[in-house]
C-alpha cells in the first residue's frame, strides 16, 4: 500500500507539472473523463491501467 501511495503521488505530480487535464488523460487511455476522476483514488488504480 505504501508503494501504491508513493506511485500515485508521483504520478499526480508528473501530470500537474505537465499541465495535463483529466480530459487529455482520458483521451490517451481511451476512457471517459468521469472514469479517470473515479480512478484517481489510490485503491482504484488497476494494474492494467498502469501497464498501458
MDTraj code that builds the backbone (N, CA, C; nanometers):
import mdtraj as md
import numpy as np

residues = "UNK UNK UNK UNK UNK UNK UNK UNK UNK UNK UNK UNK UNK UNK UNK UNK UNK UNK UNK UNK UNK UNK UNK UNK UNK UNK UNK UNK UNK UNK UNK UNK UNK UNK UNK UNK UNK UNK UNK UNK UNK UNK UNK UNK UNK UNK UNK UNK UNK UNK UNK UNK".split()
xyz = np.array([
    [0.0820, -0.1189, 0.0000],
    [0.0000, 0.0000, 0.0000],
    [0.0866, 0.1256, 0.0000],
    [0.1962, 0.1248, 0.0739],
    [0.2847, 0.2408, 0.0795],
    [0.3433, 0.2682, -0.0589],
    [0.3824, 0.1624, -0.1288],
    [0.4371, 0.1797, -0.2631],
    [0.3315, 0.2351, -0.3580],
    [0.2084, 0.1873, -0.3449],
    [0.0994, 0.2359, -0.4293],
    [0.0749, 0.3839, -0.4048],
    [0.0728, 0.4243, -0.2799],
    [0.0515, 0.5648, -0.2461],
    [0.1635, 0.6514, -0.3017],
    [0.2867, 0.6046, -0.2891],
    [0.4016, 0.6790, -0.3419],
    [0.3926, 0.6904, -0.4946],
    [0.3516, 0.5830, -0.5603],
    [0.3371, 0.5837, -0.7055],
    [0.2301, 0.6831, -0.7488],
    [0.1170, 0.6823, -0.6800],
    [0.0075, 0.7742, -0.7127],
    [0.0513, 0.9189, -0.6916],
    [0.1200, 0.9462, -0.5815],
    [0.1683, 1.0821, -0.5544],
    [0.2638, 1.1294, -0.6637],
    [0.3533, 1.0424, -0.7054],
    [0.4481, 1.0753, -0.8113],
    [0.3758, 1.1000, -0.9431],
    [0.2791, 1.0165, -0.9726],
    [0.2011, 1.0320, -1.0951],
    [0.1249, 1.1649, -1.0948],
    [0.0631, 1.1989, -0.9838],
    [-0.0103, 1.3254, -0.9740],
    [0.0825, 1.4438, -0.9957],
    [0.2014, 1.4385, -0.9361],
    [0.2984, 1.5470, -0.9525],
    [0.3422, 1.5602, -1.0981],
    [0.3653, 1.4474, -1.1631],
    [0.4079, 1.4496, -1.3034],
    [0.2985, 1.5072, -1.3925],
    [0.1757, 1.4652, -1.3701],
    [0.0650, 1.5164, -1.4511],
    [0.0458, 1.6660, -1.4299],
    [0.0574, 1.7082, -1.3050],
    [0.0422, 1.8500, -1.2737],
    [0.1546, 1.9317, -1.3371],
    [0.2762, 1.8821, -1.3305],
    [0.3887, 1.9566, -1.3867],
    [0.3792, 1.9679, -1.5387],
    [0.3120, 1.8713, -1.6023],
    [0.2935, 1.8752, -1.7476],
    [0.1612, 1.9417, -1.7863],
    [0.0890, 1.9878, -1.6856],
    [-0.0388, 2.0580, -1.7047],
    [-0.1372, 1.9786, -1.7888],
    [-0.1463, 1.8509, -1.7590],
    [-0.2418, 1.7652, -1.8279],
    [-0.3766, 1.7700, -1.7570],
    [-0.4828, 1.7684, -1.8352],
    [-0.6175, 1.7686, -1.7788],
    [-0.6713, 1.6262, -1.7748],
    [-0.7770, 1.6081, -1.6968],
    [-0.8424, 1.4769, -1.6939],
    [-0.8926, 1.4388, -1.8324],
    [-0.9413, 1.5348, -1.9071],
    [-0.9912, 1.5071, -2.0424],
    [-0.8791, 1.4555, -2.1327],
    [-0.7614, 1.5147, -2.1229],
    [-0.6477, 1.4701, -2.2037],
    [-0.6035, 1.3297, -2.1645],
    [-0.6001, 1.3042, -2.0357],
    [-0.5618, 1.1711, -1.9874],
    [-0.6631, 1.0678, -2.0342],
    [-0.7906, 1.1010, -2.0229],
    [-0.8976, 1.0097, -2.0643],
    [-0.8856, 0.9759, -2.2120],
    [-0.8572, 1.0749, -2.2930],
    [-0.8440, 1.0523, -2.4363],
    [-0.7276, 0.9573, -2.4656],
    [-0.6151, 0.9776, -2.3994],
    [-0.4982, 0.8916, -2.4213],
    [-0.5236, 0.7465, -2.3790],
    [-0.6041, 0.7282, -2.2726],
    [-0.6320, 0.5940, -2.2210],
    [-0.7598, 0.5342, -2.2783],
    [-0.8241, 0.6073, -2.3695],
    [-0.9495, 0.5631, -2.4301],
    [-1.0550, 0.5340, -2.3227],
    [-1.0700, 0.6316, -2.2330],
    [-1.1661, 0.6213, -2.1232],
    [-1.2449, 0.7517, -2.1170],
    [-1.3513, 0.7501, -2.0385],
    [-1.4250, 0.8740, -2.0173],
    [-1.3556, 0.9568, -1.9085],
    [-1.3803, 1.0849, -1.9114],
    [-1.3237, 1.1729, -1.8100],
    [-1.3744, 1.1348, -1.6711],
    [-1.5013, 1.0949, -1.6628],
    [-1.5596, 1.0529, -1.5351],
    [-1.4863, 0.9320, -1.4778],
    [-1.4491, 0.8375, -1.5637],
    [-1.3752, 0.7197, -1.5165],
    [-1.2386, 0.7580, -1.4626],
    [-1.1741, 0.8532, -1.5264],
    [-1.0429, 0.8992, -1.4785],
    [-1.0582, 0.9596, -1.3394],
    [-1.1598, 1.0406, -1.3211],
    [-1.1811, 1.1034, -1.1918],
    [-1.2119, 1.0001, -1.0842],
    [-1.2864, 0.8964, -1.1192],
    [-1.3183, 0.7917, -1.0213],
    [-1.1956, 0.7082, -0.9875],
    [-1.1085, 0.6884, -1.0864],
    [-0.9922, 0.6011, -1.0659],
    [-0.8711, 0.6723, -1.0081],
    [-0.8826, 0.7996, -0.9787],
    [-0.7659, 0.8693, -0.9257],
    [-0.7370, 0.8352, -0.7804],
    [-0.8314, 0.7737, -0.7119],
    [-0.8083, 0.7305, -0.5744],
    [-0.7065, 0.6169, -0.5747],
    [-0.6127, 0.6145, -0.4803],
    [-0.5063, 0.5124, -0.4811],
    [-0.5553, 0.3687, -0.4880],
    [-0.6612, 0.3353, -0.4205],
    [-0.7073, 0.1968, -0.4203],
    [-0.7764, 0.1591, -0.5501],
    [-0.8154, 0.2554, -0.6294],
    [-0.8867, 0.2262, -0.7528],
    [-0.7937, 0.2058, -0.8720],
    [-0.6672, 0.2357, -0.8551],
    [-0.5740, 0.2195, -0.9666],
    [-0.5563, 0.0703, -0.9933],
    [-0.5773, 0.0358, -1.1162],
    [-0.5674, -0.1048, -1.1536],
    [-0.4354, -0.1295, -1.2272],
    [-0.3843, -0.2469, -1.2087],
    [-0.2582, -0.2829, -1.2713],
    [-0.2663, -0.2701, -1.4236],
    [-0.3792, -0.3062, -1.4820],
    [-0.3917, -0.2997, -1.6276],
    [-0.3814, -0.1564, -1.6767],
    [-0.4300, -0.0605, -1.6003],
    [-0.4202, 0.0802, -1.6405],
    [-0.2765, 0.1287, -1.6281],
    [-0.2060, 0.0830, -1.5288],
    [-0.0675, 0.1249, -1.5103],
    [0.0230, 0.0687, -1.6196],
    [-0.0155, -0.0465, -1.6742],
    [0.0662, -0.1106, -1.7767],
    [0.0498, -0.0465, -1.9128],
    [-0.0538, 0.0319, -1.9350],
    [-0.0767, 0.0931, -2.0666],
    [0.0232, 0.1946, -2.1025],
])
top = md.Topology()
chain = top.add_chain()
for i, resn in enumerate(residues, 1):
    res = top.add_residue(resn, chain, resSeq=i)
    for name in ("N", "CA", "C"):
        top.add_atom(name, md.element.get_by_symbol(name[0]), res)
traj = md.Trajectory(xyz[None], top)
